Amino acid sequence: MKAQIRLISVRHRFVAQVMFIVLLCVCFPVSAQDDSQVMMSQFLFPAFDSCQVKMKSGTINYVLANYNTLTEKMVFMKDNNPFDMTVTSFVDTVTLAGRNFVPVKEVFYEVLVKAPVSLFIQHKSDLVHLGTPNGYGGRSQTSAIDRVSVLSNGSQFYNLKIPDEYKVSPSPVFWIQKNHQMFSFLNRKQLLKIFPDHEARLEQFIKENRLKTDNPEDMIKLVYFCNEIMP
């Protein structure tokens, strides 16, 4: 009986490992460039680093990775080339630079607070055109924002060098999970609407602590307070 249990355990680990290999194999190659040639401004971290990938089976794997805020893809280095992870259904948590990321459909959200009321941040960026030279050593800024489509080709996204006339502008979105539902917010008004029964207390807490809704540390404080006052 014990031998049978050990055999099942070995088979379980083998299947989990095969799933992880398959996951990496179906990733799209995002460029023929090596890491030094990839424009890092589109990534959340300044360099690719070792990360822990915990599968839903419980198996843990280690790879070099970073997060592309333009394409919202977890990107792995394989044979000195970056690959987008496009299949996330087998993944439970990716731990990168000491921070936890969980898959939400095909993208990842960073976990800031894990509690009955949880807080996540969706790391996103826009490509903003710098404008045309104005003859005075500057540029006339355009108001239009070009999204990821600038760097896309059909269904595949590429981690390419950002064109000189564009810059990467972060535009993160916070998400609160309450009663198994996800709510996004970009400002104080939207945030307070998520807690209609506690709006006055939260408004007071925000004012007393001078919290800003675009500051992750401030939002962590607020969500901890929400967990204290929520029944």
C-alpha positions as CSV (number, residue, x, y, z in Angstrom):
1,M,0.0,0.0,0.0
2,K,2.8,2.4,0.9
3,A,4.6,1.6,-2.3
4,Q,1.4,2.3,-4.2
5,I,1.1,5.7,-2.5
6,R,4.7,6.6,-3.3
7,L,4.1,5.6,-7.0
8,I,1.0,7.9,-7.1
9,S,3.0,10.7,-5.6
10,V,5.8,10.3,-8.2
11,R,3.3,10.2,-11.0
12,H,1.6,13.4,-9.6
13,R,4.9,15.3,-9.6
14,F,5.8,14.0,-13.1
15,V,2.4,15.1,-14.5
16,A,2.8,18.6,-12.8
17,Q,6.3,19.0,-14.3
18,V,5.0,18.0,-17.7
19,M,2.3,20.6,-17.4
20,F,4.8,23.3,-16.6
21,I,7.0,22.3,-19.6
22,V,3.9,22.4,-21.8
23,L,3.1,25.8,-20.5
24,L,6.5,27.1,-21.4
25,C,6.4,25.4,-24.8
26,V,3.1,27.1,-25.8
27,C,4.5,30.5,-24.9
28,F,4.9,32.8,-27.8
29,P,8.4,33.9,-28.7
30,V,8.2,37.7,-28.3
31,S,11.4,38.7,-30.0
32,A,14.7,37.4,-31.4
33,Q,16.5,39.9,-29.3
34,D,18.4,39.0,-26.1
35,D,17.7,40.5,-22.7
36,S,20.2,43.4,-23.2
37,Q,18.4,44.5,-26.3
38,V,14.9,44.5,-24.9
39,M,13.7,48.0,-23.9
40,M,13.3,47.6,-20.1
41,S,11.0,50.6,-19.7
42,Q,8.0,48.5,-20.5
43,F,8.8,46.1,-17.7
44,L,7.8,46.4,-14.1
45,F,11.3,45.5,-12.8
46,P,14.6,46.9,-14.0
47,A,15.9,43.4,-14.9
48,F,14.8,39.8,-15.4
49,D,15.2,37.9,-12.1
50,S,14.7,34.4,-10.7
51,C,11.1,33.8,-9.8
52,Q,9.1,31.0,-8.3
53,V,6.1,29.6,-10.2
54,K,3.7,27.7,-8.0
55,M,1.4,25.5,-10.0
56,K,-2.1,24.6,-8.9
57,S,-0.9,21.1,-8.4
58,G,1.5,22.3,-5.7
59,T,4.6,21.9,-7.8
60,I,7.1,24.7,-7.7
61,N,9.4,25.7,-10.6
62,Y,12.0,28.4,-11.0
63,V,12.7,30.6,-14.1
64,L,14.0,34.0,-15.0
65,A,11.0,36.4,-15.4
66,N,9.7,39.9,-15.5
67,Y,6.3,41.5,-16.1
68,N,5.5,43.6,-19.2
69,T,3.2,46.4,-18.2
70,L,2.3,47.2,-21.8
71,T,1.2,43.7,-22.9
72,E,0.3,42.7,-19.3
73,K,2.1,39.4,-19.9
74,M,4.4,37.5,-17.6
75,V,7.6,37.2,-19.6
76,F,10.2,34.4,-19.2
77,M,13.7,34.1,-20.5
78,K,14.5,30.9,-22.4
79,D,17.6,30.4,-24.4
80,N,18.4,34.1,-23.9
81,N,15.1,35.1,-25.6
82,P,11.9,36.5,-23.9
83,F,8.7,34.5,-24.2
84,D,5.2,35.6,-23.2
85,M,3.3,33.2,-21.0
86,T,-0.1,32.9,-22.8
87,V,-1.5,30.0,-20.8
88,T,-2.1,30.7,-17.2
89,S,-4.7,28.2,-16.2
90,F,-2.2,25.8,-14.5
91,V,-0.5,28.6,-12.5
92,D,-1.5,29.4,-8.9
93,T,1.1,32.1,-7.9
94,V,4.2,33.7,-9.4
95,T,6.6,35.2,-6.8
96,L,8.9,37.7,-8.3
97,A,11.2,40.1,-6.4
98,G,9.4,39.0,-3.2
99,R,6.0,40.0,-4.6
100,N,3.1,37.7,-5.4
101,F,1.2,37.8,-8.7
102,V,-1.9,35.7,-9.4
103,P,-3.4,35.0,-12.8
104,V,-6.6,36.8,-13.8
105,K,-7.6,35.3,-17.1
106,E,-4.5,35.9,-19.3
107,V,-2.9,38.7,-17.2
108,F,-1.6,38.9,-13.7
109,Y,-2.5,41.0,-10.7
110,E,-0.1,41.7,-7.8
111,V,-1.5,40.7,-4.4
112,L,-1.2,43.6,-2.0
113,V,-3.5,42.4,0.8
114,K,-4.9,38.9,1.1
115,A,-7.9,38.9,3.5
116,P,-11.7,38.8,3.5
117,V,-11.4,42.2,1.8
118,S,-8.4,41.8,-0.5
119,L,-6.4,44.3,-2.5
120,F,-4.7,43.9,-5.9
121,I,-3.0,46.1,-8.4
122,Q,-3.1,45.6,-12.1
123,H,0.2,46.9,-13.5
124,K,-0.6,48.6,-16.8
125,S,1.1,51.2,-19.0
126,D,0.3,53.3,-22.0
127,L,2.5,54.3,-24.9
128,V,2.4,58.1,-25.2
129,H,3.6,59.9,-28.2
130,L,6.2,62.5,-27.3
131,G,4.9,64.9,-30.0
132,T,6.7,66.7,-32.8
133,P,9.8,69.0,-32.4
134,N,8.6,72.6,-31.9
135,G,11.8,74.3,-33.0
136,Y,12.7,75.5,-29.5
137,G,14.5,72.3,-28.3
138,G,11.2,70.8,-27.0
139,R,8.3,68.9,-28.4
140,S,4.6,69.7,-28.8
141,Q,2.9,67.1,-26.7
142,T,0.0,65.2,-28.4
143,S,-3.1,64.3,-26.3
144,A,-3.6,61.0,-28.0
145,I,-2.5,57.8,-26.2
146,D,-1.5,54.8,-28.3
147,R,-2.2,51.6,-26.6
148,V,-0.5,48.2,-26.9
149,S,-1.6,47.8,-30.5
150,V,1.5,49.7,-31.5
151,L,3.5,46.7,-30.5
152,S,1.2,43.9,-31.6
153,N,1.1,41.7,-34.6
154,G,-2.1,39.7,-34.9
155,S,-2.7,37.7,-31.7
156,Q,1.0,37.8,-30.7
157,F,2.5,40.6,-28.6
158,Y,6.2,41.6,-28.8
159,N,8.5,43.0,-26.2
160,L,10.2,45.3,-28.7
161,K,12.4,48.4,-28.4
162,I,10.1,51.3,-27.8
163,P,10.2,53.7,-30.7
164,D,12.1,56.9,-30.0
165,E,9.0,59.1,-30.4
166,Y,7.1,57.2,-27.6
167,K,7.4,56.9,-23.9
168,V,6.0,54.4,-21.5
169,S,3.5,56.0,-19.1
170,P,2.3,53.8,-16.1
171,S,-1.5,53.6,-15.6
172,P,-2.1,51.0,-12.8
173,V,-5.5,50.0,-11.7
174,F,-6.4,48.9,-8.1
175,W,-8.9,46.1,-7.5
176,I,-10.7,45.2,-4.3
177,Q,-12.1,41.7,-3.8
178,K,-15.2,41.7,-1.5
179,N,-17.7,38.9,-1.1
180,H,-16.0,37.0,-4.0
181,Q,-16.5,39.9,-6.3
182,M,-13.9,42.2,-7.9
183,F,-14.3,45.9,-8.0
184,S,-11.8,48.3,-9.7
185,F,-11.3,52.0,-8.7
186,L,-9.3,54.9,-10.0
187,N,-10.3,57.6,-7.5
188,R,-11.8,58.2,-4.1
189,K,-15.4,58.4,-5.3
190,Q,-15.2,55.0,-7.0
191,L,-13.5,53.5,-4.0
192,L,-16.1,54.7,-1.5
193,K,-18.9,53.3,-3.7
194,I,-17.5,49.8,-3.1
195,F,-18.4,50.2,0.6
196,P,-21.7,52.0,0.7
197,D,-22.4,51.0,4.3
198,H,-19.1,52.3,5.6
199,E,-18.6,55.3,3.3
200,A,-18.6,57.9,6.1
201,R,-16.0,56.1,8.2
202,L,-13.8,55.4,5.3
203,E,-14.0,59.0,4.2
204,Q,-13.0,60.1,7.7
205,F,-10.1,57.6,7.8
206,I,-8.8,58.8,4.4
207,K,-8.9,62.5,5.5
208,E,-7.3,61.9,8.9
209,N,-4.5,59.8,7.4
210,R,-4.1,61.9,4.3
211,L,-4.4,58.8,2.1
212,K,-4.0,59.0,-1.7
213,T,-5.9,56.6,-3.8
214,D,-3.0,56.3,-6.3
215,N,-0.5,55.3,-3.6
216,P,-0.2,51.5,-3.0
217,E,1.0,51.9,0.6
218,D,-1.9,54.2,1.4
219,M,-4.4,51.8,-0.1
220,I,-2.9,48.9,1.9
221,K,-3.6,50.9,5.1
222,L,-7.1,51.6,4.0
223,V,-7.9,47.9,3.1
224,Y,-6.5,46.8,6.5
225,F,-8.9,49.3,8.1
226,C,-11.8,47.9,6.0
227,N,-11.1,44.4,7.3
228,E,-11.2,45.8,10.9
229,I,-14.6,47.4,10.5
230,M,-16.3,44.9,8.2
231,P,-18.4,42.3,10.0
